Amino acid sequence: MSKTRAAAAAPLRVAVLAGGRSSEREISLKSGIAVAHALLGRRHQATMIDPAARALESIPWDQFDAAFIALHGRFGEDGQVQELLERAGVVYTGSSAETSRLAFSKSASKERFAQCGVPTPPYVLIHETDRAARIEQQARALGFPLVVKPDGEGSSLGVSIVERPEELPQALTRCFHHDAFGILEAAVIGSEWTLGMLDDEPLPLIQIETSRPFYDFQAKYEDDATVYRFEFALPSQVVETIAAAARSAAQALGTRGIARVDLRVDKWNRPWVLEVNTVPGFTDHSLVPKAAARIGLDLGALCERELRRAIAAHRMAAAML
């Protein structure tokens, strides 16, 4: 066996970063545990590290081959942990600090989508200091129903569908509980879809069906009645249009490794990109593992593939310096 092939087959020493202090801490811990168990099942060394319990600057990084980022929300998806690891010269999974910052801000990513011709619903950026009358005026101009979202948050936390103006104050309170900035977004009445990405390679497209008003936190993590479809009652050209919109969104932001694009499809079968997740979930309810399993990649194989990709990319970048 060549040295290159032997290195590729050797067990990896992995720091699984999970937990943290974001509002998605509990989901992150579940993702981290799932990743660690999956890697241990493939005979890798996996050590769980919680940044809320231990400063990452104190970690002896030379004891690890790479860090697997399973941190959701702030400090995990917003570029902060990526920047810290880059400064320390640590190989890590997922997108760069720059891409992570861009994707985590719904308003910033939507601006990039607009620049690149990616279909995304119209929106207005709002701030908690804005006068209520001004926000209501902006909402009326956008039109009801609309969606109120924190600008930087995940797992649908702080998200509300607003059917009428009188529902707006409560939705704003919920939104600003999570972030000082938020967005008003035109609601897309239709179906929910998602596409996982492995670098530029798409995973199978998923259509999501829930009895809840939308694919909220409970539907994502707690409701076993949520349905995930891989076969669709749509013409093949429509399905390809949906997948193409998702791929173009990931390309516009420059994602790498594992990512996930969330969309809605309206009654005219037009896709609208909502957001891109650069650290998608790895729990038993999570979408990317479901899509990977569809093509024969279990969670262990998926995580190992992402780790070896990150290590190879890091070595290539170092060789070019």
Phi and psi restraints in degrees (value plus and minus 20) as a CYANA .aco file:
   2 SER   PHI     -89.6   -49.6
   2 SER   PSI     141.6   181.6
   3 LYS   PHI     -81.1   -41.1
   3 LYS   PSI     -58.1   -18.1
   4 THR   PHI     -83.5   -43.5
   4 THR   PSI     -66.6   -26.6
   5 ARG   PHI     -88.2   -48.2
   5 ARG   PSI     -56.1   -16.1
   6 ALA   PHI     -84.8   -44.8
   6 ALA   PSI     -60.8   -20.8
   7 ALA   PHI     -85.0   -45.0
   7 ALA   PSI     -58.7   -18.7
   8 ALA   PHI     -87.0   -47.0
   8 ALA   PSI     -49.4    -9.4
   9 ALA   PHI    -109.5   -69.5
   9 ALA   PSI     -34.0     6.0
  10 ALA   PHI     -87.2   -47.2
  10 ALA   PSI     124.4   164.4
  11 PRO   PHI     -79.4   -39.4
  11 PRO   PSI     125.9   165.9
  12 LEU   PHI    -122.3   -82.3
  12 LEU   PSI     128.8   168.8
  13 ARG   PHI    -121.3   -81.3
  13 ARG   PSI      90.9   130.9
  14 VAL   PHI    -139.5   -99.5
  14 VAL   PSI     111.0   151.0
  15 ALA   PHI    -114.6   -74.6
  15 ALA   PSI      93.7   133.7
  16 VAL   PHI    -113.1   -73.1
  16 VAL   PSI      90.5   130.5
  17 LEU   PHI    -109.4   -69.4
  17 LEU   PSI      99.3   139.3
  18 ALA   PHI    -173.1  -133.1
  18 ALA   PSI     137.9   177.9
  19 GLY   PHI      81.7   121.7
  19 GLY   PSI    -125.6   -85.6
  20 GLY   PHI      53.7    93.7
  20 GLY   PSI    -189.7  -149.7
  21 ARG   PHI    -133.4   -93.4
  21 ARG   PSI      -9.6    30.4
  22 SER   PHI     -95.9   -55.9
  22 SER   PSI     151.5   191.5
  23 SER   PHI     -88.6   -48.6
  23 SER   PSI     -29.5    10.5
  24 GLU   PHI    -122.6   -82.6
  24 GLU   PSI       1.4    41.4
  25 ARG   PHI     -73.8   -33.8
  25 ARG   PSI     -69.4   -29.4
  26 GLU   PHI     -84.6   -44.6
  26 GLU   PSI     -59.2   -19.2
  27 ILE   PHI     -86.5   -46.5
  27 ILE   PSI     -59.3   -19.3
  28 SER   PHI     -81.7   -41.7
  28 SER   PSI     -62.0   -22.0
  29 LEU   PHI     -82.0   -42.0
  29 LEU   PSI     -60.7   -20.7
  30 LYS   PHI     -83.9   -43.9
  30 LYS   PSI     -61.6   -21.6
  31 SER   PHI     -82.0   -42.0
  31 SER   PSI     -65.5   -25.5
  32 GLY   PHI     -82.4   -42.4
  32 GLY   PSI     -62.8   -22.8
  33 ILE   PHI     -83.2   -43.2
  33 ILE   PSI     -62.6   -22.6
  34 ALA   PHI     -82.2   -42.2
  34 ALA   PSI     -63.7   -23.7
  35 VAL   PHI     -84.2   -44.2
  35 VAL   PSI     -66.9   -26.9
  36 ALA   PHI     -80.6   -40.6
  36 ALA   PSI     -66.2   -26.2
  37 HIS   PHI     -82.9   -42.9
  37 HIS   PSI     -60.4   -20.4
  38 ALA   PHI     -84.1   -44.1
  38 ALA   PSI     -60.7   -20.7
  39 LEU   PHI     -90.4   -50.4
  39 LEU   PSI     -60.1   -20.1
  40 LEU   PHI     -81.1   -41.1
  40 LEU   PSI     -55.5   -15.5
  41 GLY   PHI     -85.9   -45.9
  41 GLY   PSI     -38.7     1.3
  42 ARG   PHI    -124.2   -84.2
  42 ARG   PSI      -2.0    38.0
  43 ARG   PHI      51.6    91.6
  43 ARG   PSI       1.5    41.5
  44 HIS   PHI    -109.5   -69.5
  44 HIS   PSI     140.5   180.5
  45 GLN   PHI    -110.3   -70.3
  45 GLN   PSI     102.0   142.0
  46 ALA   PHI    -146.5  -106.5
  46 ALA   PSI     100.6   140.6
  47 THR   PHI    -136.1   -96.1
  47 THR   PSI     100.2   140.2
  48 MET   PHI     -95.6   -55.6
  48 MET   PSI     110.8   150.8
  49 ILE   PHI    -149.3  -109.3
  49 ILE   PSI     104.3   144.3
  50 ASP   PHI    -124.9   -84.9
  50 ASP   PSI      92.0   132.0
  51 PRO   PHI     -81.7   -41.7
  51 PRO   PSI     -37.3     2.7
  52 ALA   PHI     -95.4   -55.4
  52 ALA   PSI     -40.3    -0.3
  53 ALA   PHI    -126.5   -86.5
  53 ALA   PSI     -39.8     0.2
  54 ARG   PHI    -167.7  -127.7
  54 ARG   PSI     107.5   147.5
  55 ALA   PHI     -84.7   -44.7
  55 ALA   PSI     109.0   149.0
  56 LEU   PHI     -86.4   -46.4
  56 LEU   PSI     -44.6    -4.6
  57 GLU   PHI     -85.5   -45.5
  57 GLU   PSI     -39.6     0.4
  58 SER   PHI    -111.2   -71.2
  58 SER   PSI     -23.4    16.6
  59 ILE   PHI     -95.1   -55.1
  59 ILE   PSI     111.7   151.7
  60 PRO   PHI     -96.0   -56.0
  60 PRO   PSI      64.2   104.2
  61 TRP   PHI     -84.4   -44.4
  61 TRP   PSI     -39.9     0.1
  62 ASP   PHI     -88.3   -48.3
  62 ASP   PSI     -29.0    11.0
  63 GLN   PHI    -106.4   -66.4
  63 GLN   PSI     -21.7    18.3
  64 PHE   PHI    -145.7  -105.7
  64 PHE   PSI     129.2   169.2
  65 ASP   PHI    -104.4   -64.4
  65 ASP   PSI     -48.3    -8.3
  66 ALA   PHI    -187.1  -147.1
  66 ALA   PSI     142.5   182.5
  67 ALA   PHI    -130.1   -90.1
  67 ALA   PSI     111.6   151.6
  68 PHE   PHI    -119.8   -79.8
  68 PHE   PSI      95.7   135.7
  69 ILE   PHI    -105.7   -65.7
  69 ILE   PSI      92.7   132.7
  70 ALA   PHI    -139.8   -99.8
  70 ALA   PSI       8.1    48.1
  71 LEU   PHI    -110.1   -70.1
  71 LEU   PSI      99.9   139.9
  72 HIS   PHI    -119.9   -79.9
  72 HIS   PSI     131.5   171.5
  73 GLY   PHI      59.9    99.9
  73 GLY   PSI    -175.0  -135.0
  74 ARG   PHI     -83.7   -43.7
  74 ARG   PSI     123.1   163.1
  75 PHE   PHI      54.1    94.1
  75 PHE   PSI     -28.3    11.7
  76 GLY   PHI    -132.7   -92.7
  76 GLY   PSI     -63.8   -23.8
  77 GLU   PHI    -128.9   -88.9
  77 GLU   PSI     -24.8    15.2
  78 ASP   PHI    -119.8   -79.8
  78 ASP   PSI      -8.6    31.4
  79 GLY   PHI      73.9   113.9
  79 GLY   PSI     -32.1     7.9
  80 GLN   PHI     -86.9   -46.9
  80 GLN   PSI     -71.1   -31.1
  81 VAL   PHI     -88.6   -48.6
  81 VAL   PSI     -53.9   -13.9
  82 GLN   PHI     -82.8   -42.8
  82 GLN   PSI     -62.1   -22.1
  83 GLU   PHI     -85.0   -45.0
  83 GLU   PSI     -61.2   -21.2
  84 LEU   PHI     -81.5   -41.5
  84 LEU   PSI     -65.1   -25.1
  85 LEU   PHI     -87.9   -47.9
  85 LEU   PSI     -56.9   -16.9
  86 GLU   PHI     -82.2   -42.2
  86 GLU   PSI     -63.3   -23.3
  87 ARG   PHI     -82.3   -42.3
  87 ARG   PSI     -53.1   -13.1
  88 ALA   PHI    -105.2   -65.2
  88 ALA   PSI     -22.3    17.7
  89 GLY   PHI      51.9    91.9
  89 GLY   PSI       6.9    46.9
  90 VAL   PHI    -113.7   -73.7
  90 VAL   PSI     113.5   153.5
  91 VAL   PHI     -91.2   -51.2
  91 VAL   PSI     113.0   153.0
  92 TYR   PHI    -160.3  -120.3
  92 TYR   PSI     138.3   178.3
  93 THR   PHI    -103.9   -63.9
  93 THR   PSI     139.1   179.1
  94 GLY   PHI      68.1   108.1
  94 GLY   PSI    -183.1  -143.1
  95 SER   PHI    -101.4   -61.4
  95 SER   PSI     145.5   185.5
  96 SER   PHI     -87.9   -47.9
  96 SER   PSI     148.6   188.6
  97 ALA   PHI     -80.2   -40.2
  97 ALA   PSI     -62.5   -22.5
  98 GLU   PHI     -83.4   -43.4
  98 GLU   PSI     -67.7   -27.7
  99 THR   PHI     -85.2   -45.2
  99 THR   PSI     -59.6   -19.6
 100 SER   PHI     -82.1   -42.1
 100 SER   PSI     -64.1   -24.1
 101 ARG   PHI     -80.8   -40.8
 101 ARG   PSI     -63.0   -23.0
 102 LEU   PHI     -85.5   -45.5
 102 LEU   PSI     -64.9   -24.9
 103 ALA   PHI     -90.3   -50.3
 103 ALA   PSI     -51.9   -11.9
 104 PHE   PHI     -90.0   -50.0
 104 PHE   PSI     -49.0    -9.0
 105 SER   PHI    -108.4   -68.4
 105 SER   PSI      94.4   134.4
 106 LYS   PHI     -82.5   -42.5
 106 LYS   PSI     -57.9   -17.9
 107 SER   PHI     -89.0   -49.0
 107 SER   PSI     -63.7   -23.7
 108 ALA   PHI     -84.4   -44.4
 108 ALA   PSI     -62.2   -22.2
 109 SER   PHI     -87.8   -47.8
 109 SER   PSI     -56.3   -16.3
 110 LYS   PHI     -86.9   -46.9
 110 LYS   PSI     -54.1   -14.1
 111 GLU   PHI     -84.1   -44.1
 111 GLU   PSI     -62.1   -22.1
 112 ARG   PHI     -84.7   -44.7
 112 ARG   PSI     -61.0   -21.0
 113 PHE   PHI     -77.8   -37.8
 113 PHE   PSI     -64.6   -24.6
 114 ALA   PHI     -81.6   -41.6
 114 ALA   PSI     -60.9   -20.9
 115 GLN   PHI     -83.6   -43.6
 115 GLN   PSI     -52.1   -12.1
 116 CYS   PHI    -120.6   -80.6
 116 CYS   PSI     -14.0    26.0
 117 GLY   PHI      54.6    94.6
 117 GLY   PSI       2.8    42.8
 118 VAL   PHI    -106.0   -66.0
 118 VAL   PSI     106.0   146.0
 119 PRO   PHI     -87.7   -47.7
 119 PRO   PSI     103.6   143.6
 120 THR   PHI    -164.4  -124.4
 120 THR   PSI     125.9   165.9
 121 PRO   PHI     -83.1   -43.1
 121 PRO   PSI     126.6   166.6
 122 PRO   PHI     -77.6   -37.6
 122 PRO   PSI     130.8   170.8
 123 TYR   PHI    -170.8  -130.8
 123 TYR   PSI     148.2   188.2
 124 VAL   PHI    -155.6  -115.6
 124 VAL   PSI     112.7   152.7
 125 LEU   PHI    -103.8   -63.8
 125 LEU   PSI     112.8   152.8
 126 ILE   PHI    -147.2  -107.2
 126 ILE   PSI     142.6   182.6
 127 HIS   PHI    -153.4  -113.4
 127 HIS   PSI     132.3   172.3
 128 GLU   PHI     -83.0   -43.0
 128 GLU   PSI     -39.8     0.2
 129 THR   PHI    -107.1   -67.1
 129 THR   PSI     -26.1    13.9
 130 ASP   PHI     -85.9   -45.9
 130 ASP   PSI     123.7   163.7
 131 ARG   PHI     -85.2   -45.2
 131 ARG   PSI     119.9   159.9
 132 ALA   PHI     -78.0   -38.0
 132 ALA   PSI     -58.2   -18.2
 133 ALA   PHI     -84.7   -44.7
 133 ALA   PSI     -56.9   -16.9
 134 ARG   PHI     -88.2   -48.2
 134 ARG   PSI     -62.1   -22.1
 135 ILE   PHI     -83.8   -43.8
 135 ILE   PSI     -60.8   -20.8
 136 GLU   PHI     -84.4   -44.4
 136 GLU   PSI     -57.7   -17.7
 137 GLN   PHI     -82.6   -42.6
 137 GLN   PSI     -63.6   -23.6
 138 GLN   PHI     -84.6   -44.6
 138 GLN   PSI     -58.6   -18.6
 139 ALA   PHI     -84.2   -44.2
 139 ALA   PSI     -63.3   -23.3
 140 ARG   PHI     -84.2   -44.2
 140 ARG   PSI     -57.3   -17.3
 141 ALA   PHI     -86.0   -46.0
 141 ALA   PSI     -57.0   -17.0
 142 LEU   PHI     -91.8   -51.8
 142 LEU   PSI     -59.2   -19.2
 143 GLY   PHI      83.1   123.1
 143 GLY   PSI     126.6   166.6
 144 PHE   PHI    -121.9   -81.9
 144 PHE   PSI     128.9   168.9
 145 PRO   PHI     -94.2   -54.2
 145 PRO   PSI     135.9   175.9
 146 LEU   PHI    -160.6  -120.6
 146 LEU   PSI     150.8   190.8
 147 VAL   PHI    -136.3   -96.3
 147 VAL   PSI     114.3   154.3
 148 VAL   PHI    -126.7   -86.7
 148 VAL   PSI     106.5   146.5
 149 LYS   PHI    -157.1  -117.1
 149 LYS   PSI     124.6   164.6
 150 PRO   PHI     -82.6   -42.6
 150 PRO   PSI     124.7   164.7
 151 ASP   PHI     -88.2   -48.2
 151 ASP   PSI     -57.3   -17.3
 152 GLY   PHI    -145.7  -105.7
 152 GLY   PSI      69.1   109.1
 153 GLU   PHI    -184.1  -144.1
 153 GLU   PSI     140.2   180.2
 154 GLY   PHI    -149.1  -109.1
 154 GLY   PSI    -195.4  -155.4
 155 SER   PHI      37.4    77.4
 155 SER   PSI       3.5    43.5
 156 SER   PHI      42.9    82.9
 156 SER   PSI      -1.4    38.6
 157 LEU   PHI     -88.7   -48.7
 157 LEU   PSI     114.2   154.2
 158 GLY   PHI      56.4    96.4
 158 GLY   PSI      -9.8    30.2
 159 VAL   PHI    -114.6   -74.6
 159 VAL   PSI     116.3   156.3
 160 SER   PHI    -156.5  -116.5
 160 SER   PSI     124.0   164.0
 161 ILE   PHI    -115.1   -75.1
 161 ILE   PSI     105.7   145.7
 162 VAL   PHI    -131.9   -91.9
 162 VAL   PSI      94.7   134.7
 163 GLU   PHI    -107.5   -67.5
 163 GLU   PSI     -53.6   -13.6
 164 ARG   PHI    -156.7  -116.7
 164 ARG   PSI     135.4   175.4
 165 PRO   PHI     -75.8   -35.8
 165 PRO   PSI     -54.2   -14.2
 166 GLU   PHI     -89.8   -49.8
 166 GLU   PSI     -34.3     5.7
 167 GLU   PHI    -106.6   -66.6
 167 GLU   PSI     -28.7    11.3
 168 LEU   PHI     -85.0   -45.0
 168 LEU   PSI     -65.9   -25.9
 169 PRO   PHI     -76.4   -36.4
 169 PRO   PSI     -63.9   -23.9
 170 GLN   PHI     -85.2   -45.2
 170 GLN   PSI     -59.4   -19.4
 171 ALA   PHI     -84.5   -44.5
 171 ALA   PSI     -58.8   -18.8
 172 LEU   PHI     -86.8   -46.8
 172 LEU   PSI     -60.2   -20.2
 173 THR   PHI     -79.8   -39.8
 173 THR   PSI     -64.5   -24.5
 174 ARG   PHI     -84.0   -44.0
 174 ARG   PSI     -62.6   -22.6
 175 CYS   PHI     -83.3   -43.3
 175 CYS   PSI     -71.8   -31.8
 176 PHE   PHI     -93.4   -53.4
 176 PHE   PSI     -29.8    10.2
 177 HIS   PHI     -86.3   -46.3
 177 HIS   PSI     -46.8    -6.8
 178 HIS   PHI    -121.7   -81.7
 178 HIS   PSI     -45.4    -5.4
 179 ASP   PHI    -179.2  -139.2
 179 ASP   PSI     124.7   164.7
 180 ALA   PHI     -89.6   -49.6
 180 ALA   PSI     -45.4    -5.4
 181 PHE   PHI    -125.8   -85.8
 181 PHE   PSI     129.5   169.5
 182 GLY   PHI    -166.9  -126.9
 182 GLY   PSI     156.2   196.2
 183 ILE   PHI    -151.6  -111.6
 183 ILE   PSI     126.4   166.4
 184 LEU   PHI    -118.2   -78.2
 184 LEU   PSI     106.5   146.5
 185 GLU   PHI    -148.2  -108.2
 185 GLU   PSI     114.5   154.5
 186 ALA   PHI     -78.2   -38.2
 186 ALA   PSI     108.0   148.0
 187 ALA   PHI     -92.7   -52.7
 187 ALA   PSI     116.3   156.3
 188 VAL   PHI    -122.5   -82.5
 188 VAL   PSI      90.1   130.1
 189 ILE   PHI    -102.7   -62.7
 189 ILE   PSI      95.9   135.9
 190 GLY   PHI     148.4   188.4
 190 GLY   PSI    -163.8  -123.8
 191 SER   PHI    -127.7   -87.7
 191 SER   PSI     139.5   179.5
 192 GLU   PHI    -123.9   -83.9
 192 GLU   PSI     114.9   154.9
 193 TRP   PHI    -158.8  -118.8
 193 TRP   PSI     138.6   178.6
 194 THR   PHI    -170.2  -130.2
 194 THR   PSI     129.1   169.1
 195 LEU   PHI    -153.8  -113.8
 195 LEU   PSI     100.8   140.8
 196 GLY   PHI    -102.9   -62.9
 196 GLY   PSI     129.0   169.0
 197 MET   PHI    -147.4  -107.4
 197 MET   PSI     119.8   159.8
 198 LEU   PHI    -136.6   -96.6
 198 LEU   PSI      77.6   117.6
 199 ASP   PHI      36.6    76.6
 199 ASP   PSI    -140.8  -100.8
 200 ASP   PHI    -113.8   -73.8
 200 ASP   PSI     -17.4    22.6
 201 GLU   PHI    -115.5   -75.5
 201 GLU   PSI      99.4   139.4
 202 PRO   PHI     -98.4   -58.4
 202 PRO   PSI     124.0   164.0
 203 LEU   PHI    -107.1   -67.1
 203 LEU   PSI     151.6   191.6
 204 PRO   PHI     -78.5   -38.5
 204 PRO   PSI     118.7   158.7
 205 LEU   PHI     -89.1   -49.1
 205 LEU   PSI     124.0   164.0
 206 ILE   PHI    -144.5  -104.5
 206 ILE   PSI     112.9   152.9
 207 GLN   PHI    -121.5   -81.5
 207 GLN   PSI     114.1   154.1
 208 ILE   PHI    -130.2   -90.2
 208 ILE   PSI     112.7   152.7
 209 GLU   PHI    -144.9  -104.9
 209 GLU   PSI     107.4   147.4
 210 THR   PHI    -156.5  -116.5
 210 THR   PSI     128.3   168.3
 211 SER   PHI    -101.6   -61.6
 211 SER   PSI     -27.6    12.4
 212 ARG   PHI     -99.8   -59.8
 212 ARG   PSI     145.5   185.5
 213 PRO   PHI     -77.4   -37.4
 213 PRO   PSI     -52.1   -12.1
 214 PHE   PHI    -177.2  -137.2
 214 PHE   PSI     158.0   198.0
 215 TYR   PHI     -98.2   -58.2
 215 TYR   PSI      56.0    96.0
 216 ASP   PHI    -109.8   -69.8
 216 ASP   PSI    -192.0  -152.0
 217 PHE   PHI     -76.8   -36.8
 217 PHE   PSI     -65.3   -25.3
 218 GLN   PHI     -85.1   -45.1
 218 GLN   PSI     -61.7   -21.7
 219 ALA   PHI     -84.7   -44.7
 219 ALA   PSI     -54.3   -14.3
 220 LYS   PHI     -93.6   -53.6
 220 LYS   PSI     -60.6   -20.6
 221 TYR   PHI    -140.2  -100.2
 221 TYR   PSI     -36.2     3.8
 222 GLU   PHI    -145.1  -105.1
 222 GLU   PSI     -44.6    -4.6
 223 ASP   PHI    -111.9   -71.9
 223 ASP   PSI      89.3   129.3
 224 ASP   PHI     -94.5   -54.5
 224 ASP   PSI     -26.5    13.5
 225 ALA   PHI    -104.7   -64.7
 225 ALA   PSI     -29.4    10.6
 226 THR   PHI     -82.1   -42.1
 226 THR   PSI     114.2   154.2
 227 VAL   PHI    -128.6   -88.6
 227 VAL   PSI     116.4   156.4
 228 TYR   PHI    -138.9   -98.9
 228 TYR   PSI      97.3   137.3
 229 ARG   PHI    -128.9   -88.9
 229 ARG   PSI     117.2   157.2
 230 PHE   PHI    -129.8   -89.8
 230 PHE   PSI     -26.5    13.5
 231 GLU   PHI    -142.6  -102.6
 231 GLU   PSI     116.6   156.6
 232 PHE   PHI    -147.2  -107.2
 232 PHE   PSI     127.4   167.4
 233 ALA   PHI    -111.0   -71.0
 233 ALA   PSI      33.4    73.4
 234 LEU   PHI    -155.6  -115.6
 234 LEU   PSI     131.6   171.6
 235 PRO   PHI     -79.2   -39.2
 235 PRO   PSI     128.7   168.7
 236 SER   PHI     -81.0   -41.0
 236 SER   PSI     -52.8   -12.8
 237 GLN   PHI     -89.3   -49.3
 237 GLN   PSI     -49.9    -9.9
 238 VAL   PHI     -89.7   -49.7
 238 VAL   PSI     -63.6   -23.6
 239 VAL   PHI     -80.4   -40.4
 239 VAL   PSI     -61.6   -21.6
 240 GLU   PHI     -86.5   -46.5
 240 GLU   PSI     -55.5   -15.5
 241 THR   PHI     -83.5   -43.5
 241 THR   PSI     -60.3   -20.3
 242 ILE   PHI     -83.1   -43.1
 242 ILE   PSI     -68.8   -28.8
 243 ALA   PHI     -83.9   -43.9
 243 ALA   PSI     -57.8   -17.8
 244 ALA   PHI     -84.9   -44.9
 244 ALA   PSI     -59.8   -19.8
 245 ALA   PHI     -82.7   -42.7
 245 ALA   PSI     -61.2   -21.2
 246 ALA   PHI     -85.1   -45.1
 246 ALA   PSI     -64.2   -24.2
 247 ARG   PHI     -82.7   -42.7
 247 ARG   PSI     -59.2   -19.2
 248 SER   PHI     -87.3   -47.3
 248 SER   PSI     -51.7   -11.7
 249 ALA   PHI     -87.2   -47.2
 249 ALA   PSI     -65.2   -25.2
 250 ALA   PHI     -82.6   -42.6
 250 ALA   PSI     -60.5   -20.5
 251 GLN   PHI     -85.8   -45.8
 251 GLN   PSI     -59.6   -19.6
 252 ALA   PHI     -81.9   -41.9
 252 ALA   PSI     -56.0   -16.0
 253 LEU   PHI    -108.9   -68.9
 253 LEU   PSI     -35.4     4.6
 254 GLY   PHI      57.5    97.5
 254 GLY   PSI      19.2    59.2
 255 THR   PHI     -88.0   -48.0
 255 THR   PSI     136.3   176.3
 256 ARG   PHI    -160.6  -120.6
 256 ARG   PSI     137.1   177.1
 257 GLY   PHI      48.7    88.7
 257 GLY   PSI    -163.0  -123.0
 258 ILE   PHI    -103.5   -63.5
 258 ILE   PSI     108.5   148.5
 259 ALA   PHI    -168.7  -128.7
 259 ALA   PSI     149.3   189.3
 260 ARG   PHI    -163.4  -123.4
 260 ARG   PSI     115.8   155.8
 261 VAL   PHI    -130.8   -90.8
 261 VAL   PSI     108.3   148.3
 262 ASP   PHI    -125.1   -85.1
 262 ASP   PSI     116.1   156.1
 263 LEU   PHI    -158.0  -118.0
 263 LEU   PSI     143.8   183.8
 264 ARG   PHI    -145.8  -105.8
 264 ARG   PSI     129.8   169.8
 265 VAL   PHI    -139.8   -99.8
 265 VAL   PSI     103.9   143.9
 266 ASP   PHI    -101.4   -61.4
 266 ASP   PSI    -198.7  -158.7
 267 LYS   PHI     -88.4   -48.4
 267 LYS   PSI     -33.8     6.2
 268 TRP   PHI    -116.1   -76.1
 268 TRP   PSI      -8.2    31.8
 269 ASN   PHI      44.7    84.7
 269 ASN   PSI       8.1    48.1
 270 ARG   PHI    -113.4   -73.4
 270 ARG   PSI     110.1   150.1
 271 PRO   PHI    -103.5   -63.5
 271 PRO   PSI     124.9   164.9
 272 TRP   PHI    -153.2  -113.2
 272 TRP   PSI      99.5   139.5
 273 VAL   PHI     -97.6   -57.6
 273 VAL   PSI     109.4   149.4
 274 LEU   PHI    -113.0   -73.0
 274 LEU   PSI     -69.7   -29.7
 275 GLU   PHI    -186.3  -146.3
 275 GLU   PSI     148.6   188.6
 276 VAL   PHI    -141.1  -101.1
 276 VAL   PSI     109.6   149.6
 277 ASN   PHI    -122.5   -82.5
 277 ASN   PSI      98.8   138.8
 278 THR   PHI    -108.5   -68.5
 278 THR   PSI     -34.3     5.7
 279 VAL   PHI    -151.3  -111.3
 279 VAL   PSI      56.9    96.9
 280 PRO   PHI     -89.7   -49.7
 280 PRO   PSI     145.8   185.8
 281 GLY   PHI     -92.5   -52.5
 281 GLY   PSI     137.7   177.7
 282 PHE   PHI    -148.5  -108.5
 282 PHE   PSI       4.9    44.9
 283 THR   PHI    -101.7   -61.7
 283 THR   PSI     157.9   197.9
 284 ASP   PHI     -91.4   -51.4
 284 ASP   PSI     -30.7     9.3
 285 HIS   PHI    -118.7   -78.7
 285 HIS   PSI     -22.9    17.1
 286 SER   PHI     -97.6   -57.6
 286 SER   PSI     133.3   173.3
 287 LEU   PHI    -102.5   -62.5
 287 LEU   PSI     -62.6   -22.6
 288 VAL   PHI     -82.1   -42.1
 288 VAL   PSI     -65.8   -25.8
 289 PRO   PHI     -79.1   -39.1
 289 PRO   PSI     -55.9   -15.9
 290 LYS   PHI     -83.2   -43.2
 290 LYS   PSI     -63.5   -23.5
 291 ALA   PHI     -88.5   -48.5
 291 ALA   PSI     -59.7   -19.7
 292 ALA   PHI     -83.4   -43.4
 292 ALA   PSI     -61.0   -21.0
 293 ALA   PHI     -81.5   -41.5
 293 ALA   PSI     -49.0    -9.0
 294 ARG   PHI     -82.6   -42.6
 294 ARG   PSI     -48.9    -8.9
 295 ILE   PHI    -126.4   -86.4
 295 ILE   PSI      -2.2    37.8
 296 GLY   PHI      69.2   109.2
 296 GLY   PSI      -8.7    31.3
 297 LEU   PHI    -121.0   -81.0
 297 LEU   PSI      87.8   127.8
 298 ASP   PHI     -95.8   -55.8
 298 ASP   PSI     155.7   195.7
 299 LEU   PHI     -81.8   -41.8
 299 LEU   PSI     -58.8   -18.8
 300 GLY   PHI     -82.6   -42.6
 300 GLY   PSI     -64.9   -24.9
 301 ALA   PHI     -85.4   -45.4
 301 ALA   PSI     -59.9   -19.9
 302 LEU   PHI     -82.6   -42.6
 302 LEU   PSI     -66.5   -26.5
 303 CYS   PHI     -87.4   -47.4
 303 CYS   PSI     -60.2   -20.2
 304 GLU   PHI     -85.3   -45.3
 304 GLU   PSI     -61.1   -21.1
 305 ARG   PHI     -79.6   -39.6
 305 ARG   PSI     -64.0   -24.0
 306 GLU   PHI     -85.8   -45.8
 306 GLU   PSI     -59.5   -19.5
 307 LEU   PHI     -84.8   -44.8
 307 LEU   PSI     -66.5   -26.5
 308 ARG   PHI     -87.9   -47.9
 308 ARG   PSI     -53.1   -13.1
 309 ARG   PHI     -82.6   -42.6
 309 ARG   PSI     -65.8   -25.8
 310 ALA   PHI     -83.2   -43.2
 310 ALA   PSI     -61.0   -21.0
 311 ILE   PHI     -85.2   -45.2
 311 ILE   PSI     -64.5   -24.5
 312 ALA   PHI     -83.0   -43.0
 312 ALA   PSI     -62.1   -22.1
 313 ALA   PHI     -85.7   -45.7
 313 ALA   PSI     -58.6   -18.6
 314 HIS   PHI     -84.4   -44.4
 314 HIS   PSI     -63.0   -23.0
 315 ARG   PHI     -85.2   -45.2
 315 ARG   PSI     -59.8   -19.8
 316 MET   PHI     -85.1   -45.1
 316 MET   PSI     -62.1   -22.1
 317 ALA   PHI     -84.4   -44.4
 317 ALA   PSI     -59.8   -19.8
 318 ALA   PHI     -86.2   -46.2
 318 ALA   PSI     -56.6   -16.6
 319 ALA   PHI     -88.4   -48.4
 319 ALA   PSI     -44.6    -4.6
 320 MET   PHI    -104.6   -64.6
 320 MET   PSI     -30.2     9.8
